Amino acid sequence: MIQDSPSSWKRRRLTTIDPMELESAQAKLAAAKQEFGRDIRVFETLLASPKTNGISSNEEPDDFYDFTAEDYYRVLATKKADNFLKTRKIREAEDAARRSRITKAVIRVRFPDNNTLEATFHPSETMQSLVDLLKKVVARPELPFYIYTTPPKKQVKDMSLDFYSAGFAPGAIVYFSYDLPNGDNGAAGPFLREEVMALKGLEVMAEQAEPVQPASEPVGSSPSAVQEKRPADKKKVKPKWLKM
C-alpha cells in the first residue's frame, strides 16, 4: 500500500509556520515555476510495509504487473456496459463533453527512491512535454530513461499522444526507470536534482499557511434582533365573553 501524505507533514500542520520560512518557501516555488514553466511539487511516497522477498527496491519484477483473468473480465464488463446500444455519434458527443470539462492533467512521476514529482499540464499537451520536463529535473539527464504505467507494466512509447487521449487526464501516475544494463550504478540514484529535491514539502507549507475565513453571522441574526421578534402579526380575536 502506498501513501502520498507523509506523517511528518501531518505533524507539521499542527505547528506554527515561521513567516520568514513561509516567504522563503513561496520564493523557491515561484522560482521553480519560472525555471520549468509549470507548477511542480516534490514529496515522498511511503510504503506501508517493507519488501521481504529479497527483490531489489529499484523496480518491481515484470510478473508483479501481470493482468489477471479477473482484472480482464472486470474491465471488459465495464466497457460493455458503457458502450451498450450507443451509436458512434452519441459516443463522440459524450467524449467531446467530457473533454471540454477537463482543464488540466496532474501527472505524478514516481521514482525508485520513493520520491514523487508532481507537475500540472494541459490535457492537449503531449507525452513529449512530460519527457522534456524530466530531462530538466533528473540528476543525470545524460542517461537513457523511460516511463511506464501499471498494471500491467506498459512502457510509454508514443510521445506524440496527448494526455487526454492517453487517459492521463485529469490525472495519472507513471513510473520512472533508467534504461541501463543490470548492475549499472547509475540506476541507484539520486534521481532528482538537488535544487528540485529542495522543493520537497514546500507546497504543503504554503497551503497550510493560507488564512481561513471565519464564518460570518448572517445579517439580522443578532441576539437583540431575535429577542425583538414578537408574534405581532397574529390576528387579534375578541374573547367570546366580550361579544355582547
VENNORLIN-V491676 format. One record per helix or strand. SS is the DSSP state (@ for helix, = for strand). FROM is the first residue (numbers start at 1). TO is the last residue. If there is no record, write none. Layout:
ss,from,to
SS,FROM,TO
SS,FROM,TO
This chain:
ss,from,to
=,2,3
@,7,13
@,19,36
=,40,44
=,46,47
@,62,65
@,69,83
@,88,101
=,105,110
=,115,121
=,126,126
@,127,137
=,138,138
=,145,149
=,154,155
=,162,162
=,171,178
@,185,188
=,192,192
@,194,197
=,200,200
@,202,208
@,223,228
@,240,242
